[in-house]
Amino acid sequence: MPDASEPLTATSSAGQWLEHPVGGPLLRELLAQAGMDESALTPALGLPLQTLADMSQGQMPQSVVDELVMAANGGTMPEFAVDPSLLAPTVPGRFADRTVIVTGAGSGIGRAVASRILREGGRVIGVDINANGLQGLAEHVIGEQLVTVTADLTKADDVARVVAAASGVIDGLANIAGIVDDFSAIHEASDAVWHRVFSVNVDGIFLLSREVAAVMLAAGRGAIVNITSEAGLRGNAAGVAYTASKHAVIGISRSMACMYGASGIRTNAVAPGGVATGMAPSAYAPFGTQRLNPYMQLITPVATAEQLAASITFLLSDDAVNINGAILPSDGGWSVQ
């Protein structure tokens, strides 16, 4: 058991908090106030407390985190440890002289991928519909290797602006932007949910990849990584709209791998399991949610966005030179259950 004198910070993991003689009771009390017990944290024991707060969608505001840290340290705020994302192992110079478009770069997995490519010497065209998210990424970047584009990838004009921002050089594309559904089964799924999910998760990839493929064909090289999901590999990880959209992403990826492999363009997909990004439904459909709940209890420990970035940047880099058409589960083993 950790020593009571050992300081706890927002970067200490949930598991470290629960094991701490002072922090444990404080965190359990906070959970009890929300009607939960520590079993609710089982998939996330390895995640920093700050990450849990960031993904809570306001249910655990920063003020609560700060109060918890101070209470665990006798009323004082200890010096925070370095952000774990900055300690993620990197390969220096791996993306030197490379330009990579990263969608969804304003938050979550996209932001982690963009940050890692930049730290490995690459130039990033960071794309997101959320201008504030892109500004947050830009604030942590030194130099001129990041170009941000606020864009809605379901609109052809916005897609054209993204491609133009690369100035004719696109070595890689990470199609990460996506949204979830409401866990609805097909009999309760609305037209609005279906069309919105497919618009972002499928149409956005189609429109941008179509333009990027033309640039890569002219150059005779390139690497594309699409984000599918465990829901692209099974039927019990999400609602019908999200599940169908992520199966479609796999189809797009395999078609592109076949069509363009001989032209020097590799296309692969990564299938995440649970990831601490805060992306969650704003509402839950009753029938589908009840049906999926038992399967959700079997989910493996939640990964960090930085762990997914490691898988994605590997496939984007020349380290994966002989990999084309692969669907890589980066899910902690969920896919083998």
Secondary structure, DSSP 8 states (H G I E B T S, - for coil): ---TTS---TTSBHHHHHHSTTHHHHHHHHHHHTT--GGGGGGGTTSBHHHHHHTTTTSS-HHHHHHHHHHHTTT--------HHHHS---TTTTTT-EEEEETTTSHHHHHHHHHHHHTT-EEEEEES-HHHHHHHHTT--SS-EEEEE--TTSHHHHHHHHHHTTT--SEEEE----------GGG--HHHHHHHHIIIIIHHHHHHHHHHHHHHHHT-EEEEEE--GGGT-SSSS-HHHHHHHHHHHHHHHHHHHHHGGGTEEEEEEEE-SBSS----SS--HHHHHHHHHHHTT----B-HHHHHHHHHHHHSGGGTT--S-EEEESTTGGG-
